Amino acid sequence: MMKKMKSLLLMLLAAVLVPCMAAAEENEADTLLLQELTEWATRYQARAIASTPLNDPANSITDEGYEFIYDFATIYADTPVMSEDTAISAVVITSPEEEGPRGTCIDDTTAVILSAFYHENDGLRGTRDFAVLYSIDLLPDSLQWAQVQRNGQRVETIQYAVHDQMTTGGDGYTDAGVIYTMQDGTVSAIRVYGLNSRITQRQVYDVLTALRDVAIADSYAQVPFSYDGASLAKFGGEDLQFSGLDFASMTPEEAVGVLGNPIDDLWLEDSGNGHIRTMTFADCEITFLYNADKTNPRVYMLMLTTDGMEGPRAVRVGDTFPEVFNRFRNGEGEFDGVSREELYGSEASGEFGVAEYGSDASATLRYGLVLEDGSHVVLNLRFTTMVLDEIMLYMAE
């Protein structure tokens, strides 16, 4: 049953999303235009005029105007009664049965949204919080831009915006756009906003400065993600460098330099006439092995059980199984028909990927590599109800 569920999930995702990811790499779509937003909103206004709201807009006043709640959308406008003369400021849809601009929908993935619009940043390079998709500076006439807001690898919003002076007749700039709210990798809400808003030239230039700052930073990128596991690299030495640390060569002093002083620092004697030191930090626990004189420390293990720190390939506690599985090489081995799948290589060689599935929706992903000095490193990822709850990296030999 687990194999069937997993295989069905991956087949469905691949069938729907691989073409969209390919489209994103060869993106030829246009930038967002104000006209398409207003035309899209006008269609919803027409539906609203022919419908009765589920609430009393006269008693629902917000910063964006009177709120009209329908089963197909929520609309914000400047009058308490919807008519052809009503000015629409924003439209929000949350129903999978509705279409946003350019045919985008609730439950679409990040790749689908990116493929629907022009962009210049396939790798989503930027900072850990933002990535600029494009910034077209035609000031003082207009500024068009798009960005991704994220929490590490977790995309939270995708925004496309238009600041156009021509449309306002010189009375400031438009401040319109569309925001896709993302949850667990898919769209949960689509908001077209600012259809009746104006901002100053100074504000527009401030936006441009912020976009340039993100583009210049270029300190963070999305980890390669593919439903074709054979296209991904094997777990390797470069994956041991993450969150400012290098697991293979890390010393206690380097750990403190990156993570700050430990919350706890425990020393124990081991049976081999040496010492074990476990340093507990805010976001991880690191174990070092020492000789009998408490010198020459060697890193042994790093464990993450909270989502405050990214591990190899930026995996974090709280990630779902598909999110993690599709960042690593897979698809080259056999499934035993019960609970174990060989993803690539063999454990005997030290370079491998293995998945093990439990009947209770638990799972474990395990990857190994051999360093130049012959030592073996293993990454163990434990999932409960298909959500990552423990990341362990350790020296096997």
N, C-alpha and C positions, 0 to 999 in steps of 0.2 A: 504493500500500500504506500509506504513512504517513497519508494522508487517511482511509482506511478504519479504520486502527487508532485514530486520534485520535477520529474521529466515533463509533466503537463505544464507546470508553471514556467519552466525555462523555454519550452517550445512556444507557448503563447507569447511570452515576452519577446523572444527572438523574432517571431513572425511579425509582430506589430512594430517593434522598436528598431531592429537593425536597419531597415530601410530609412527610418527617420534619422538615425545616427549618420548614415552615409550621406544623407541630404545635408546634414549640418556641416560635414567636412567640405562639401562642394556647394556651399550656400550661395545662391544667386538671387535671393529675395531682396525686395526693396526696403529702404528704411520706412519707419512709420510716418504716415502723413495725417495731418489734422483732419483733412476732408474725410478720410475713411472712418475715423472715429465718430465724427458728427453724423455721417450717413448711417453707421451702425446704430448709434443712439436714437436716431430719428425713427428707425424701424421699431424699436422698443417703445418709443413714445406713442407711435400709432397703435400698438397693441394695448398700451395703458389707457389710451383714450376710449378704446372699445371695451374696456374691462372695469370692474369695480375693485378698488383696493381692499385688502384684507384688514386694513387698519383705518383710523381716521387721521389723514395727513394734517388736518388743522391742529391736531393735538400732538403732532410728532414733528417738532421743529429741531433741526440739528445745525451744525456749523455749515453744512453743505446745502441747507434749505429744508423744505418740507419733505418728509420721508413718505414715499408711497410703497407699500409692501404688496407685491403680487406673488402668485405661485410660480411665475416665470422669472421674476427679477425684483430687485429693490431699486427704486428710482428716486433721485433727489432733485428737487425743482424749486423754482422761485414763487410759485403760487400754490395755494391749498387745493385747487381744483385743476385737474389735468386738462389742457386744451392745446390746440395748435399754436397758440400764442405763448404757451409756457416755455420758459428757458430751462433746459435740462443741464444740471451741473455734473451729475455722476450717475452711472448705472452699474449695479453689482449683480452678477449671476453666480449661483452656487449649484444649480441643477445640472446633472449630466445630460439632460435632454436639450439644453440650450447651447448655442454656439457663440463664442466670443469673436473678436476681430480675426479675420483671415481663417475662419473655420476652426479656431482653437476651441478646446472643450475642457470641462472639468474632467479630471483623471488623466489628462495628457501628461506625459513625462517632460522632464527638462529638455531632452533631446528634441521632442516634437515642437516645443515652443521655440527653441533656438532655430530650428529649421524653417519656421514660418516667417522669420524676419532676417534682414541683413545683419551680419556680424563679422568682426575682424579678429576674433579671439577664441579660436577653437579650444585651446587648452585652459580657458578661463584663468589666465594669469592675472595677478593683482595682489591683493592682500588677503589675509585670512578672513576678512569681513566682506570685501567687495572685489568685483572684477568688472572692468569696463568692456562692454561688447562693441561699442563704437561711439565716437564723438566727432560730429561733423560741424566744424566751426565756420559758419558763414556770416558771423557777426560783422557789422551791427544788424544785419537783416534777420538771421535766424541761427539757432543752435538745435541740433538734433542729437540725441544720445540714448544709450541704453546701458543698463548695468545689471549685474547679479548681486544680490545681497545674500550672504551665507554665514553659517557658523561652521568654519572649517569646510569639510566636504559636503556638508548638509546645506543645500540651496534652500533659502527661505522665501525669497521673492525674485522675480524677474520683471524689470521695469523698462518701458520704452516711453520716451518723452519728446515733446515738440515745443520749442519756444520760438514763436514766429511774430515778428513785428509787423509784417505786411498785413496779416489778417486783422490786426487790431487797428489798422489805420494810423499807426504811430502812437497809440495810447498804451504804451508799455508793451509787454510781450505775453503771448499765450503761455499757459502753464498746464497744458493738457497731456494726457498719456494713458497708458494702460499698465496695471500692475497685476501680475500673476502671483497669487499666494500659493506656496508649495508646502506640502506636508507629506513626509515619507517618500519624497521623490516624485510626487504627482501634484497636479493643480487641484487645489481645494476651493479657490474663489478667483473670479476675474473681475477686476474693478477698472472701468473706464472713468477717469476723473478729470476735473479741471476744465470742463467744456465751456464754462462761463467765467473762467478765472483770468486774472491779469497779475503780472509781477513786473518789477522794475528792471531796467538794464543792469543795475548794480547786482541785483539778485541773480540774474542770468550769468554774469561774469563770475560770481561766487561759485555757482554750480560748475562752470567750466574749470575753475581752479581746482575744485575738489576732484573732478574727474581726472585731471592731469596728475594730481598727487598720487592717486591710486595707480595710474598707468606707469608712473615713474618708479613706484615702490617695487613692483614686479617681484614680490618676495614669496608668493604662494601660488599654487596651481592645483587644478583638479587632477587626481590620480587617474591614469588611463583605465577605462572601463569598457568591457566588451562582452557580448553574449557569445562570441566566438572565442572560446578559451584557448585555442591553439595559437591565437594571434598575440597572446600575452606572454611576457617573459617569465621564466622560472623564478622562484624566490631566490634572491641573490644577495651578495655582500652589500650592495648599495641600499638594500632594504633595511639594513641594520643601522642606518643613519636616519634618525627621525627625532622630531621635537627638540632639536639642538643637541642631541646625544649621538654617540657612536657606540653601540652596544659592544662590538667586538673588542674595542680598546679602552673602554671607559674605566676610569679610576674613581675612587670615592671623592677625591677633590674635584674632579670634573663634574661629577654628579651634583655636588653642592653648588658649584659655580653656576650651573644651569637651573637647578631646581630649588636652590635656597637651602637653609639649614633643615636637617631632618626633624620630624616631629618626635621620632623615637630612634634610638641607635642601640641595637641589642647585639652583644657578643656572646658566643657559645663555643665551647670546646667540642671538636668532633673526635670520632674514634680513631682517626688517622693521625693523631698528634698535631693537629692544626687547629685553626679557629674559623668560625663562621660568623660573619658580620651582616646583619640585616638592618638596612637603613630605611625607615618609613618616611616618605615625603607626603605632601598634600595630595598628590595625584598618582603616586605609584610606590612600589616597594622594590628595593634592589638588594640583592644578596651578593656578597663578595666572599671569596675563600682566601685565607691567609695561611702562612706557615706557622710553625711553633713559636716563632719570635714575633708574631703579629706584623710581619713585613711581606713585601711582594704580593699585594692583593691581586686577585684575578676575579673578574666578574663571573658570576655563575647564573644568576636568574634576575629577570625583571618581570614584575606582575602589575597589571592594571585591572582595577575592579570598579572604577568610576569613569565618567565620560569627560573628565577635565583635561585629558592628555591624549594625543594621537599616537598610535603605535606604528609598526611597519605598514607602508602603503596607506597611511593615514586612517587606519581602522580605529574605531572608537567603541567603547562599551555603549550599547544602545543601538548600534547599527543592526539592520536586519540581515538574515542569512543571504538573500540574493544580492544585497549591496556589497557584501564582503566576497562572496563566492566569485562574482564577476570582476574582481580586481586581480585575481590570480589565475595562473595557467591551469587548464583543466581539459577533460574530454579525451585523454589519450589511453586511459586504462579500462579496467573491467569492473563491473558491479557484481557482487557475489549473490545477488538476488535476495539478500536479507537486510544487511545493515552497513556494508563496507564498500566503498568505491575508490578505486585507484585512479587518481586524477592525472598523475604523470610520474615517471621514474619508479624507483623501488626503495623501500626503507633500508634494505641491505646496503645500497650504494651510498646512502646518506643524503642524496638529492632526490626529493620526492614531494608529492602532494597526495594527501589521503583525506577522504571524508568518511565519517561514521555517523549513522543516523539511528536515533532511538525511536521506539514506538510511541513515546510521549511527546513528540515534536521537539525533542532535544537533538543536538547535533554537535559534532566536533570537526573542525578543520585543522589539519596538521601539515606543516611544510618544513622540509629540512634542507640544509645546505652544508657543504664542506668548505672550510676556509683554507687559505694557502698553507697554513701550518698543520693541516690535517685534522684540526678539531671540528667537531660537528655542532651545528646550532639548529635548534628546533623552535618553531613558532607554533604554539598551541592555542586555538581559538575555540572557546566553549560557548554554545548557544542553548538557551532555555526558551521554549516556545518560539524557536527560530529567531531569537533576539540575542545578540552578543552580550554576555555578562562577565566574561573573563578573558584577558589577553595575557598569555604567558610566553616569555622568550627565555630559553635556557641553553646552556652548554651541555650537550649530551655526552661528550667525552672530554 
